């Protein structure tokens, strides 16, 4: 009887182990395929983040050695949480102001240790698209303005900007595509959208649609956090006349990463991603890659953030190499024999 019970328990243990043991572990090809996989969470389907992530996959994929898996995300605040909490996500694209926001709101503990950055990417502009009867941003007081879904970078930035401006609106939490339809139907007065210009969501809009961008008045309080920027006809020829411009603000996008310990395989895997990204960066500057890559300065610091150690080391070695080349060049020119 006892032997039967033991056999039943052993059989159950084997079945349980089979249920929880990853299928790829039984297949050497699965182990190899997962060894170089880096998950990167981006943004919504209409945003710039997802196109940047797609470029990363297209340029950096190298078989089993390195494979970048882009994933749709819900914006900066949720992306930050996903980097810290979700399995399979190593890297995420977020707004530079999200770390300070998360600390202020006490969203997650020990963020300085758990989240770092690889590089600052580019600046994203705040777009405020309004209905025909709205002529100034002040006219939105007391009216419905879409701030994007809760947890998105746009929702965070729009809340901060309107608060700084002292304009109280009725925030709405629709995704951007739905918000645009509601704006067309007159159900909301305006929609806010933080994205790298030109964003595809507004690309096909025409002046005849009656919708237009609102200028954001600059102030010292606003410029303490954000950068001045503008939208022009070169960005949205259907909405802005040649020679005209719409003043707005911009916020930096950051390639954030989980701060894995150096002796872990996940750290080594992301370090390989960093090496490939920095080493092949020139390929991102060529067509058909997104034009925002041309704004990236790999060495730019991000205030309030700590750079991921492999990225810091790569930049330091690159700077030392360039310095060494400059120091050696004059001596090489003098000592080299004159060719005959």
Phi and psi in degrees as GROMACS dihedral restraints (atoms count N, CA, C in turn):
[ dihedral_restraints ]
;  ai    aj    ak    al  type     phi  dphi    fc
    3     4     5     6     1   -63.6    20    10
    4     5     6     7     1   -38.2    20    10
    6     7     8     9     1   -63.0    20    10
    7     8     9    10     1   -38.6    20    10
    9    10    11    12     1   -63.9    20    10
   10    11    12    13     1   -43.1    20    10
   12    13    14    15     1   -62.0    20    10
   13    14    15    16     1   -41.9    20    10
   15    16    17    18     1   -62.3    20    10
   16    17    18    19     1   -43.8    20    10
   18    19    20    21     1   -62.3    20    10
   19    20    21    22     1   -40.1    20    10
   21    22    23    24     1   -63.9    20    10
   22    23    24    25     1   -43.1    20    10
   24    25    26    27     1   -64.2    20    10
   25    26    27    28     1   -41.2    20    10
   27    28    29    30     1   -64.9    20    10
   28    29    30    31     1   -41.3    20    10
   30    31    32    33     1   -62.3    20    10
   31    32    33    34     1   -43.3    20    10
   33    34    35    36     1   -62.7    20    10
   34    35    36    37     1   -40.1    20    10
   36    37    38    39     1   -62.8    20    10
   37    38    39    40     1   -40.5    20    10
   39    40    41    42     1   -65.1    20    10
   40    41    42    43     1   -42.9    20    10
   42    43    44    45     1   -63.7    20    10
   43    44    45    46     1   -40.8    20    10
   45    46    47    48     1   -64.7    20    10
   46    47    48    49     1   -42.9    20    10
   48    49    50    51     1   -62.4    20    10
   49    50    51    52     1   -39.3    20    10
   51    52    53    54     1   -65.7    20    10
   52    53    54    55     1   -30.8    20    10
   54    55    56    57     1   -73.2    20    10
   55    56    57    58     1   -34.4    20    10
   57    58    59    60     1   -99.3    20    10
   58    59    60    61     1   -15.0    20    10
   60    61    62    63     1   -77.4    20    10
   61    62    63    64     1   129.8    20    10
   63    64    65    66     1   -57.4    20    10
   64    65    66    67     1   136.8    20    10
   66    67    68    69     1   -60.7    20    10
   67    68    69    70     1   -34.4    20    10
   69    70    71    72     1   -68.5    20    10
   70    71    72    73     1   -20.3    20    10
   72    73    74    75     1   -68.1    20    10
   73    74    75    76     1   -24.4    20    10
   75    76    77    78     1   -83.6    20    10
   76    77    78    79     1    -8.0    20    10
   78    79    80    81     1  -123.5    20    10
   79    80    81    82     1   115.4    20    10
   81    82    83    84     1   -54.3    20    10
   82    83    84    85     1   -30.9    20    10
   84    85    86    87     1   -65.2    20    10
   85    86    87    88     1   -33.8    20    10
   87    88    89    90     1   -67.6    20    10
   88    89    90    91     1   -40.2    20    10
   90    91    92    93     1   -61.8    20    10
   91    92    93    94     1   -44.0    20    10
   93    94    95    96     1   -65.1    20    10
   94    95    96    97     1   -42.8    20    10
   96    97    98    99     1   -65.2    20    10
   97    98    99   100     1   -37.5    20    10
   99   100   101   102     1   -79.3    20    10
  100   101   102   103     1   -18.8    20    10
  102   103   104   105     1   -63.6    20    10
  103   104   105   106     1   -27.4    20    10
  105   106   107   108     1  -113.6    20    10
  106   107   108   109     1    13.2    20    10
  108   109   110   111     1   -83.9    20    10
  109   110   111   112     1   129.6    20    10
  111   112   113   114     1  -122.2    20    10
  112   113   114   115     1   120.0    20    10
  114   115   116   117     1   -89.3    20    10
  115   116   117   118     1   132.1    20    10
  117   118   119   120     1  -128.6    20    10
  118   119   120   121     1   123.2    20    10
  120   121   122   123     1   -92.9    20    10
  121   122   123   124     1   132.8    20    10
  123   124   125   126     1  -114.9    20    10
  124   125   126   127     1  -115.9    20    10
  126   127   128   129     1  -144.5    20    10
  127   128   129   130     1  -158.8    20    10
  129   130   131   132     1   -72.5    20    10
  130   131   132   133     1   166.6    20    10
  132   133   134   135     1   -65.5    20    10
  133   134   135   136     1   -24.1    20    10
  135   136   137   138     1   -94.8    20    10
  136   137   138   139     1    -5.5    20    10
  138   139   140   141     1   -89.4    20    10
  139   140   141   142     1   178.0    20    10
  141   142   143   144     1   -79.4    20    10
  142   143   144   145     1   -33.5    20    10
  144   145   146   147     1   -54.5    20    10
  145   146   147   148     1   -45.1    20    10
  147   148   149   150     1   -67.5    20    10
  148   149   150   151     1   -31.7    20    10
  150   151   152   153     1   -73.4    20    10
  151   152   153   154     1   -35.1    20    10
  153   154   155   156     1   -65.9    20    10
  154   155   156   157     1   -42.7    20    10
  156   157   158   159     1   -64.5    20    10
  157   158   159   160     1   -38.9    20    10
  159   160   161   162     1   -63.5    20    10
  160   161   162   163     1   -38.9    20    10
  162   163   164   165     1   -62.4    20    10
  163   164   165   166     1   -40.9    20    10
  165   166   167   168     1   -59.5    20    10
  166   167   168   169     1   -43.4    20    10
  168   169   170   171     1   -66.1    20    10
  169   170   171   172     1   -42.6    20    10
  171   172   173   174     1   -65.5    20    10
  172   173   174   175     1   -39.7    20    10
  174   175   176   177     1   -84.1    20    10
  175   176   177   178     1   -38.6    20    10
  177   178   179   180     1   -96.5    20    10
  178   179   180   181     1   -18.5    20    10
  180   181   182   183     1   -55.1    20    10
  181   182   183   184     1   130.7    20    10
  183   184   185   186     1  -141.9    20    10
  184   185   186   187     1    55.9    20    10
  186   187   188   189     1    62.2    20    10
  187   188   189   190     1  -140.6    20    10
  189   190   191   192     1   -73.9    20    10
  190   191   192   193     1   -17.6    20    10
  192   193   194   195     1   -65.8    20    10
  193   194   195   196     1   -39.3    20    10
  195   196   197   198     1  -157.2    20    10
  196   197   198   199     1   123.4    20    10
  198   199   200   201     1  -134.1    20    10
  199   200   201   202     1   122.8    20    10
  201   202   203   204     1   -96.2    20    10
  202   203   204   205     1   124.0    20    10
  204   205   206   207     1  -109.2    20    10
  205   206   207   208     1    99.9    20    10
  207   208   209   210     1   -73.4    20    10
  208   209   210   211     1   143.0    20    10
  210   211   212   213     1  -131.2    20    10
  211   212   213   214     1   142.2    20    10
  213   214   215   216     1   -67.4    20    10
  214   215   216   217     1   142.1    20    10
  216   217   218   219     1  -126.8    20    10
  217   218   219   220     1   179.7    20    10
  219   220   221   222     1  -108.8    20    10
  220   221   222   223     1    10.7    20    10
  222   223   224   225     1   116.9    20    10
  223   224   225   226     1   178.6    20    10
  225   226   227   228     1   -60.0    20    10
  226   227   228   229     1   -48.1    20    10
  228   229   230   231     1   -64.6    20    10
  229   230   231   232     1   -47.8    20    10
  231   232   233   234     1   -67.6    20    10
  232   233   234   235     1   -37.2    20    10
  234   235   236   237     1   -60.2    20    10
  235   236   237   238     1   -40.6    20    10
  237   238   239   240     1   -61.3    20    10
  238   239   240   241     1   -44.5    20    10
  240   241   242   243     1   -62.4    20    10
  241   242   243   244     1   -40.7    20    10
  243   244   245   246     1   -65.2    20    10
  244   245   246   247     1   -39.1    20    10
  246   247   248   249     1   -59.7    20    10
  247   248   249   250     1   -40.1    20    10
  249   250   251   252     1   -79.4    20    10
  250   251   252   253     1   -37.2    20    10
  252   253   254   255     1  -107.2    20    10
  253   254   255   256     1   -28.5    20    10
  255   256   257   258     1   -92.6    20    10
  256   257   258   259     1   138.7    20    10
  258   259   260   261     1   -71.6    20    10
  259   260   261   262     1   146.5    20    10
  261   262   263   264     1    87.0    20    10
  262   263   264   265     1    -4.8    20    10
  264   265   266   267     1  -111.1    20    10
  265   266   267   268     1   118.4    20    10
  267   268   269   270     1  -105.2    20    10
  268   269   270   271     1   -36.3    20    10
  270   271   272   273     1  -128.7    20    10
  271   272   273   274     1   150.6    20    10
  273   274   275   276     1  -149.5    20    10
  274   275   276   277     1   152.3    20    10
  276   277   278   279     1  -102.0    20    10
  277   278   279   280     1   124.7    20    10
  279   280   281   282     1  -138.6    20    10
  280   281   282   283     1   166.9    20    10
  282   283   284   285     1   -80.6    20    10
  283   284   285   286     1   148.3    20    10
  285   286   287   288     1   -66.5    20    10
  286   287   288   289     1   -22.1    20    10
  288   289   290   291     1   -86.1    20    10
  289   290   291   292     1    -1.1    20    10
  291   292   293   294     1   -72.6    20    10
  292   293   294   295     1   -31.0    20    10
  294   295   296   297     1   -67.5    20    10
  295   296   297   298     1   -45.0    20    10
  297   298   299   300     1   -63.2    20    10
  298   299   300   301     1   -38.7    20    10
  300   301   302   303     1   -63.7    20    10
  301   302   303   304     1   -44.9    20    10
  303   304   305   306     1   -64.5    20    10
  304   305   306   307     1   -37.3    20    10
  306   307   308   309     1   -67.3    20    10
  307   308   309   310     1   -43.8    20    10
  309   310   311   312     1   -61.7    20    10
  310   311   312   313     1   -40.2    20    10
  312   313   314   315     1   -86.6    20    10
  313   314   315   316     1    -2.8    20    10
  315   316   317   318     1    53.6    20    10
  316   317   318   319     1    49.4    20    10
  318   319   320   321     1   -73.3    20    10
  319   320   321   322     1   -37.5    20    10
  321   322   323   324     1  -144.4    20    10
  322   323   324   325     1   145.1    20    10
  324   325   326   327     1   -82.7    20    10
  325   326   327   328     1   156.5    20    10
  327   328   329   330     1    54.8    20    10
  328   329   330   331     1    41.4    20    10
  330   331   332   333     1   -66.4    20    10
  331   332   333   334     1   -32.3    20    10
  333   334   335   336     1   -61.4    20    10
  334   335   336   337     1   -31.8    20    10
  336   337   338   339     1   -88.2    20    10
  337   338   339   340     1   -30.7    20    10
  339   340   341   342     1   -91.5    20    10
  340   341   342   343     1   -24.3    20    10
  342   343   344   345     1  -126.6    20    10
  343   344   345   346     1   129.1    20    10
  345   346   347   348     1  -131.4    20    10
  346   347   348   349     1  -174.9    20    10
  348   349   350   351     1  -133.2    20    10
  349   350   351   352     1   150.9    20    10
  351   352   353   354     1   -91.4    20    10
  352   353   354   355     1   -48.0    20    10
  354   355   356   357     1  -161.3    20    10
  355   356   357   358     1   155.5    20    10
  357   358   359   360     1   -77.9    20    10
  358   359   360   361     1   137.5    20    10
  360   361   362   363     1   -94.4    20    10
  361   362   363   364     1   -85.0    20    10
  363   364   365   366     1  -148.1    20    10
  364   365   366   367     1   176.3    20    10
  366   367   368   369     1   -95.7    20    10
  367   368   369   370     1   144.2    20    10
  369   370   371   372     1  -113.3    20    10
  370   371   372   373     1   134.3    20    10
  372   373   374   375     1   -92.5    20    10
  373   374   375   376     1   146.5    20    10
  375   376   377   378     1   -88.7    20    10
  376   377   378   379     1   120.5    20    10
  378   379   380   381     1  -104.3    20    10
  379   380   381   382     1   130.4    20    10
  381   382   383   384     1  -121.0    20    10
  382   383   384   385     1   103.6    20    10
  384   385   386   387     1   -96.8    20    10
  385   386   387   388     1   127.8    20    10
  387   388   389   390     1  -124.2    20    10
  388   389   390   391     1   163.1    20    10
  390   391   392   393     1   -72.7    20    10
  391   392   393   394     1   162.9    20    10
  393   394   395   396     1   -57.9    20    10
  394   395   396   397     1   -32.0    20    10
  396   397   398   399     1   -83.3    20    10
  397   398   399   400     1    -0.1    20    10
  399   400   401   402     1  -101.6    20    10
  400   401   402   403     1   116.4    20    10
  402   403   404   405     1  -103.6    20    10
  403   404   405   406     1   -28.1    20    10
  405   406   407   408     1  -132.1    20    10
  406   407   408   409     1   157.1    20    10
  408   409   410   411     1   -63.2    20    10
  409   410   411   412     1   -29.9    20    10
  411   412   413   414     1   -63.6    20    10
  412   413   414   415     1   -24.1    20    10
  414   415   416   417     1   -69.0    20    10
  415   416   417   418     1   -10.6    20    10
  417   418   419   420     1   -82.9    20    10
  418   419   420   421     1    -6.1    20    10
  420   421   422   423     1   -56.4    20    10
  421   422   423   424     1   126.5    20    10
  423   424   425   426     1    79.5    20    10
  424   425   426   427     1     2.9    20    10
  426   427   428   429     1  -110.9    20    10
  427   428   429   430     1   167.5    20    10
  429   430   431   432     1   -80.0    20    10
  430   431   432   433     1   123.9    20    10
  432   433   434   435     1  -130.1    20    10
  433   434   435   436     1   126.3    20    10
  435   436   437   438     1   -77.2    20    10
  436   437   438   439     1   129.7    20    10
  438   439   440   441     1  -107.3    20    10
  439   440   441   442     1     9.5    20    10
  441   442   443   444     1    76.2    20    10
  442   443   444   445     1   177.5    20    10
  444   445   446   447     1   -68.8    20    10
  445   446   447   448     1   152.0    20    10
  447   448   449   450     1   -60.1    20    10
  448   449   450   451     1   133.6    20    10
  450   451   452   453     1    96.5    20    10
  451   452   453   454     1    -8.3    20    10
  453   454   455   456     1   -82.5    20    10
  454   455   456   457     1   160.6    20    10
  456   457   458   459     1   -65.6    20    10
  457   458   459   460     1   -38.3    20    10
  459   460   461   462     1   -61.2    20    10
  460   461   462   463     1   -44.1    20    10
  462   463   464   465     1   -58.7    20    10
  463   464   465   466     1   -44.2    20    10
  465   466   467   468     1   -63.3    20    10
  466   467   468   469     1   -51.1    20    10
  468   469   470   471     1   -67.6    20    10
  469   470   471   472     1   -41.5    20    10
  471   472   473   474     1   -61.2    20    10
  472   473   474   475     1   -40.9    20    10
  474   475   476   477     1   -60.6    20    10
  475   476   477   478     1   -44.1    20    10
  477   478   479   480     1   -68.3    20    10
  478   479   480   481     1   -44.4    20    10
  480   481   482   483     1   -65.0    20    10
  481   482   483   484     1   -48.4    20    10
  483   484   485   486     1   -65.3    20    10
  484   485   486   487     1   -31.8    20    10
  486   487   488   489     1   -67.3    20    10
  487   488   489   490     1   -43.0    20    10
  489   490   491   492     1   -63.3    20    10
  490   491   492   493     1   -39.2    20    10
  492   493   494   495     1   -74.9    20    10
  493   494   495   496     1   -14.0    20    10
  495   496   497   498     1    73.6    20    10
  496   497   498   499     1    27.8    20    10
  498   499   500   501     1  -108.5    20    10
  499   500   501   502     1   114.7    20    10
  501   502   503   504     1   -92.5    20    10
  502   503   504   505     1   118.5    20    10
  504   505   506   507     1  -120.2    20    10
  505   506   507   508     1   177.1    20    10
  507   508   509   510     1  -100.5    20    10
  508   509   510   511     1    96.7    20    10
  510   511   512   513     1   -65.3    20    10
  511   512   513   514     1   137.7    20    10
  513   514   515   516     1  -114.9    20    10
  514   515   516   517     1   151.4    20    10
  516   517   518   519     1  -116.8    20    10
  517   518   519   520     1    42.1    20    10
  519   520   521   522     1   -88.1    20    10
  520   521   522   523     1   153.5    20    10
  522   523   524   525     1   -67.0    20    10
  523   524   525   526     1   161.9    20    10
  525   526   527   528     1   -65.9    20    10
  526   527   528   529     1   -37.9    20    10
  528   529   530   531     1   -63.7    20    10
  529   530   531   532     1   -42.7    20    10
  531   532   533   534     1   -67.3    20    10
  532   533   534   535     1   -38.4    20    10
  534   535   536   537     1   -61.1    20    10
  535   536   537   538     1   -40.6    20    10
  537   538   539   540     1   -62.7    20    10
  538   539   540   541     1   -39.9    20    10
  540   541   542   543     1   -65.6    20    10
  541   542   543   544     1   -40.9    20    10
  543   544   545   546     1   -65.7    20    10
  544   545   546   547     1   -35.5    20    10
  546   547   548   549     1   -66.3    20    10
  547   548   549   550     1   -41.2    20    10
  549   550   551   552     1   -63.0    20    10
  550   551   552   553     1   -35.0    20    10
  552   553   554   555     1   -84.6    20    10
  553   554   555   556     1    -2.8    20    10
  555   556   557   558     1    80.4    20    10
  556   557   558   559     1    16.1    20    10
  558   559   560   561     1   -81.7    20    10
  559   560   561   562     1   -21.0    20    10
  561   562   563   564     1  -132.5    20    10
  562   563   564   565     1   161.1    20    10
  564   565   566   567     1   -88.8    20    10
  565   566   567   568     1   -26.4    20    10
  567   568   569   570     1  -165.6    20    10
  568   569   570   571     1   167.0    20    10
  570   571   572   573     1  -137.5    20    10
  571   572   573   574     1   140.0    20    10
  573   574   575   576     1  -101.9    20    10
  574   575   576   577     1   141.8    20    10
  576   577   578   579     1  -150.1    20    10
  577   578   579   580     1   118.3    20    10
  579   580   581   582     1   -97.5    20    10
  580   581   582   583     1   112.5    20    10
  582   583   584   585     1  -159.7    20    10
  583   584   585   586     1   156.2    20    10
  585   586   587   588     1   -68.4    20    10
  586   587   588   589     1   128.2    20    10
  588   589   590   591     1   -76.7    20    10
  589   590   591   592     1   144.6    20    10
  591   592   593   594     1   -84.6    20    10
  592   593   594   595     1   131.8    20    10
  594   595   596   597     1   -85.0    20    10
  595   596   597   598     1   142.2    20    10
  597   598   599   600     1   -64.6    20    10
  598   599   600   601     1   -25.8    20    10
  600   601   602   603     1   -59.7    20    10
  601   602   603   604     1   -35.1    20    10
  603   604   605   606     1  -104.4    20    10
  604   605   606   607     1     5.1    20    10
  606   607   608   609     1   -62.8    20    10
  607   608   609   610     1   -37.6    20    10
  609   610   611   612     1   -96.9    20    10
  610   611   612   613     1     5.7    20    10
  612   613   614   615     1   -73.1    20    10
  613   614   615   616     1   146.2    20    10
  615   616   617   618     1  -121.9    20    10
  616   617   618   619     1   158.1    20    10
  618   619   620   621     1   -60.4    20    10
  619   620   621   622     1   -30.3    20    10
  621   622   623   624     1   -66.5    20    10
  622   623   624   625     1   -15.3    20    10
  624   625   626   627     1   -71.5    20    10
  625   626   627   628     1   -16.2    20    10
  627   628   629   630     1    88.0    20    10
  628   629   630   631     1   -10.9    20    10
  630   631   632   633     1   -85.3    20    10
  631   632   633   634     1   151.7    20    10
  633   634   635   636     1  -156.0    20    10
  634   635   636   637     1   160.1    20    10
  636   637   638   639     1   -85.3    20    10
  637   638   639   640     1   146.2    20    10
  639   640   641   642     1  -102.8    20    10
  640   641   642   643     1   139.8    20    10
  642   643   644   645     1   -75.5    20    10
  643   644   645   646     1   146.9    20    10
  645   646   647   648     1  -105.4    20    10
  646   647   648   649     1   118.7    20    10
  648   649   650   651     1   -68.2    20    10
  649   650   651   652     1   132.0    20    10
  651   652   653   654     1   -76.7    20    10
  652   653   654   655     1   146.5    20    10
  654   655   656   657     1  -149.7    20    10
  655   656   657   658     1   160.4    20    10
  657   658   659   660     1   -61.0    20    10
  658   659   660   661     1   -39.3    20    10
  660   661   662   663     1   -64.1    20    10
  661   662   663   664     1   -39.4    20    10
  663   664   665   666     1   -69.5    20    10
  664   665   666   667     1   -40.2    20    10
  666   667   668   669     1   -77.7    20    10
  667   668   669   670     1    -6.7    20    10
  669   670   671   672     1   -68.4    20    10
  670   671   672   673     1   -25.5    20    10
  672   673   674   675     1  -115.2    20    10
  673   674   675   676     1   -33.1    20    10
  675   676   677   678     1  -120.6    20    10
  676   677   678   679     1   164.2    20    10
  678   679   680   681     1   -99.2    20    10
  679   680   681   682     1   143.8    20    10
  681   682   683   684     1   -71.2    20    10
  682   683   684   685     1   142.6    20    10
  684   685   686   687     1  -152.0    20    10
  685   686   687   688     1  -178.1    20    10
  687   688   689   690     1  -154.5    20    10
  688   689   690   691     1   155.2    20    10
  690   691   692   693     1  -108.3    20    10
  691   692   693   694     1   138.5    20    10
  693   694   695   696     1  -131.4    20    10
  694   695   696   697     1   176.6    20    10
  696   697   698   699     1   -65.5    20    10
  697   698   699   700     1   -24.6    20    10
  699   700   701   702     1   -65.6    20    10
  700   701   702   703     1   -26.3    20    10
  702   703   704   705     1   -86.3    20    10
  703   704   705   706     1   -43.1    20    10
  705   706   707   708     1  -140.1    20    10
  706   707   708   709     1    79.9    20    10
  708   709   710   711     1   -65.7    20    10
  709   710   711   712     1   -21.6    20    10
  711   712   713   714     1   -80.3    20    10
  712   713   714   715     1   -16.1    20    10
  714   715   716   717     1  -116.2    20    10
  715   716   717   718     1   -22.3    20    10
  717   718   719   720     1  -123.1    20    10
  718   719   720   721     1   128.8    20    10
  720   721   722   723     1   -72.8    20    10
  721   722   723   724     1   150.2    20    10
  723   724   725   726     1   -55.2    20    10
  724   725   726   727     1   135.0    20    10
  726   727   728   729     1    88.3    20    10
  727   728   729   730     1   -13.7    20    10
  729   730   731   732     1   -96.6    20    10
  730   731   732   733     1   161.5    20    10
  732   733   734   735     1  -148.2    20    10
  733   734   735   736     1   156.9    20    10
  735   736   737   738     1  -120.2    20    10
  736   737   738   739     1   116.6    20    10
  738   739   740   741     1   -71.0    20    10
  739   740   741   742     1   137.3    20    10
  741   742   743   744     1  -152.1    20    10
  742   743   744   745     1  -172.2    20    10
  744   745   746   747     1  -122.8    20    10
  745   746   747   748     1   161.0    20    10
  747   748   749   750     1  -133.0    20    10
  748   749   750   751     1   154.5    20    10
  750   751   752   753     1  -133.1    20    10
  751   752   753   754     1   144.1    20    10
  753   754   755   756     1   -74.5    20    10
  754   755   756   757     1   144.8    20    10
  756   757   758   759     1   -97.9    20    10
  757   758   759   760     1   142.8    20    10
  759   760   761   762     1  -127.9    20    10
  760   761   762   763     1   139.6    20    10
  762   763   764   765     1   -89.3    20    10
  763   764   765   766     1   100.7    20    10
  765   766   767   768     1   -93.9    20    10
  766   767   768   769     1   157.8    20    10
  768   769   770   771     1  -146.9    20    10
  769   770   771   772     1   149.3    20    10
  771   772   773   774     1   -71.5    20    10
  772   773   774   775     1   137.7    20    10
  774   775   776   777     1   -83.0    20    10
  775   776   777   778     1    67.7    20    10
  777   778   779   780     1   -61.0    20    10
  778   779   780   781     1   147.7    20    10
  780   781   782   783     1   -66.9    20    10
  781   782   783   784     1   148.1    20    10
  783   784   785   786     1   -60.6    20    10
  784   785   786   787     1   -32.0    20    10
  786   787   788   789     1   -86.7    20    10
  787   788   789   790     1     4.1    20    10
  789   790   791   792     1   -93.5    20    10
  790   791   792   793     1   149.5    20    10
  792   793   794   795     1   -62.6    20    10
  793   794   795   796     1   -34.9    20    10
  795   796   797   798     1   -62.2    20    10
  796   797   798   799     1   -36.6    20    10
  798   799   800   801     1   -63.7    20    10
  799   800   801   802     1   -45.8    20    10
  801   802   803   804     1   -64.6    20    10
  802   803   804   805     1   -36.4    20    10
  804   805   806   807     1   -66.8    20    10
  805   806   807   808     1   -44.9    20    10
  807   808   809   810     1   -69.4    20    10
  808   809   810   811     1   -31.4    20    10
  810   811   812   813     1   -62.2    20    10
  811   812   813   814     1   -36.9    20    10
  813   814   815   816     1   -65.5    20    10
  814   815   816   817     1   -38.4    20    10
  816   817   818   819     1   -61.2    20    10
  817   818   819   820     1   -45.9    20    10
  819   820   821   822     1   -60.4    20    10
  820   821   822   823     1   -45.0    20    10
  822   823   824   825     1   -62.1    20    10
  823   824   825   826     1   -42.4    20    10
  825   826   827   828     1   -67.1    20    10
  826   827   828   829     1   -41.9    20    10
  828   829   830   831     1   -62.8    20    10
  829   830   831   832     1   -49.2    20    10
  831   832   833   834     1   -69.1    20    10
  832   833   834   835     1   -39.7    20    10
  834   835   836   837     1   -69.2    20    10
  835   836   837   838     1   -26.9    20    10
  837   838   839   840     1  -113.7    20    10
  838   839   840   841     1    21.6    20    10
  840   841   842   843     1   -60.2    20    10
  841   842   843   844     1   -33.7    20    10
  843   844   845   846     1   -57.8    20    10
  844   845   846   847     1   -26.1    20    10
  846   847   848   849     1   -70.1    20    10
  847   848   849   850     1   -22.4    20    10
  849   850   851   852     1   -75.8    20    10
  850   851   852   853     1   -13.9    20    10
  852   853   854   855     1   -89.4    20    10
  853   854   855   856     1    -1.6    20    10
  855   856   857   858     1  -104.8    20    10
  856   857   858   859     1   152.7    20    10
  858   859   860   861     1   -60.6    20    10
  859   860   861   862     1   147.5    20    10
  861   862   863   864     1   -97.3    20    10
  862   863   864   865     1    26.1    20    10
  864   865   866   867     1   -68.6    20    10
  865   866   867   868     1   157.8    20    10
  867   868   869   870     1   -61.4    20    10
  868   869   870   871     1   137.1    20    10
  870   871   872   873     1   -61.4    20    10
  871   872   873   874     1   -19.2    20    10
  873   874   875   876     1   -65.0    20    10
  874   875   876   877     1   -20.8    20    10
  876   877   878   879     1   -59.9    20    10
  877   878   879   880     1   -27.8    20    10
  879   880   881   882     1   -69.9    20    10
  880   881   882   883     1   -13.0    20    10
  882   883   884   885     1   -89.0    20    10
  883   884   885   886     1    -8.3    20    10
  885   886   887   888     1   -76.9    20    10
  886   887   888   889     1   130.8    20    10
  888   889   890   891     1  -115.9    20    10
  889   890   891   892     1   105.5    20    10
  891   892   893   894     1   -59.4    20    10
  892   893   894   895     1   -29.9    20    10
  894   895   896   897     1   -89.3    20    10
  895   896   897   898     1    -3.0    20    10
  897   898   899   900     1   -64.6    20    10
  898   899   900   901     1   135.1    20    10
  900   901   902   903     1   -84.0    20    10
  901   902   903   904     1   153.2    20    10
  903   904   905   906     1  -116.9    20    10
  904   905   906   907     1   109.2    20    10
  906   907   908   909     1   -55.1    20    10
  907   908   909   910     1   134.6    20    10
  909   910   911   912     1    87.5    20    10
  910   911   912   913     1    -5.3    20    10
  912   913   914   915     1  -114.3    20    10
  913   914   915   916     1   156.9    20    10
  915   916   917   918     1  -112.2    20    10
  916   917   918   919     1   132.1    20    10
  918   919   920   921     1   -76.5    20    10
  919   920   921   922     1   142.0    20    10
  921   922   923   924     1   -60.7    20    10
  922   923   924   925     1   132.1    20    10
  924   925   926   927     1   -53.9    20    10
  925   926   927   928     1   -45.6    20    10
  927   928   929   930     1   -60.6    20    10
  928   929   930   931     1   -34.7    20    10
  930   931   932   933     1   -69.4    20    10
  931   932   933   934     1   -42.0    20    10
  933   934   935   936     1   -62.0    20    10
  934   935   936   937     1   -43.0    20    10
  936   937   938   939     1   -65.2    20    10
  937   938   939   940     1   -41.5    20    10
  939   940   941   942     1   -62.1    20    10
  940   941   942   943     1   -44.4    20    10
  942   943   944   945     1   -66.2    20    10
  943   944   945   946     1   -40.3    20    10
  945   946   947   948     1   -65.0    20    10
  946   947   948   949     1   -43.7    20    10
  948   949   950   951     1   -65.2    20    10
  949   950   951   952     1   -37.8    20    10
  951   952   953   954     1   -64.4    20    10
  952   953   954   955     1   -41.0    20    10
  954   955   956   957     1   -66.4    20    10
  955   956   957   958     1   -40.5    20    10
  957   958   959   960     1   -65.9    20    10
  958   959   960   961     1   -38.0    20    10
  960   961   962   963     1   -65.1    20    10
  961   962   963   964     1   -41.3    20    10
  963   964   965   966     1   -66.6    20    10
  964   965   966   967     1   -38.2    20    10
  966   967   968   969     1   -64.0    20    10
  967   968   969   970     1   -43.5    20    10
  969   970   971   972     1   -62.2    20    10
  970   971   972   973     1   -40.6    20    10
  972   973   974   975     1   -63.9    20    10
  973   974   975   976     1   -39.8    20    10
  975   976   977   978     1   -65.3    20    10
  976   977   978   979     1   -38.4    20    10
  978   979   980   981     1   -71.8    20    10
  979   980   981   982     1   -32.8    20    10
  981   982   983   984     1   -81.8    20    10
  982   983   984   985     1   -26.8    20    10
  984   985   986   987     1   -58.5    20    10
  985   986   987   988     1   -47.9    20    10
  987   988   989   990     1   -61.1    20    10
  988   989   990   991     1   -42.9    20    10
  990   991   992   993     1   -63.6    20    10
  991   992   993   994     1   -39.4    20    10
  993   994   995   996     1   -64.3    20    10
  994   995   996   997     1   -39.0    20    10
  996   997   998   999     1   -66.9    20    10
  997   998   999  1000     1   -36.4    20    10
  999  1000  1001  1002     1   -74.4    20    10
 1000  1001  1002  1003     1   -43.4    20    10
 1002  1003  1004  1005     1   -83.8    20    10
 1003  1004  1005  1006     1   -18.2    20    10
 1005  1006  1007  1008     1   -69.3    20    10
 1006  1007  1008  1009     1   134.8    20    10
 1008  1009  1010  1011     1   -67.4    20    10
 1009  1010  1011  1012     1   151.2    20    10
 1011  1012  1013  1014     1   -75.4    20    10
 1012  1013  1014  1015     1   123.4    20    10
 1014  1015  1016  1017     1   -64.1    20    10
 1015  1016  1017  1018     1   144.6    20    10
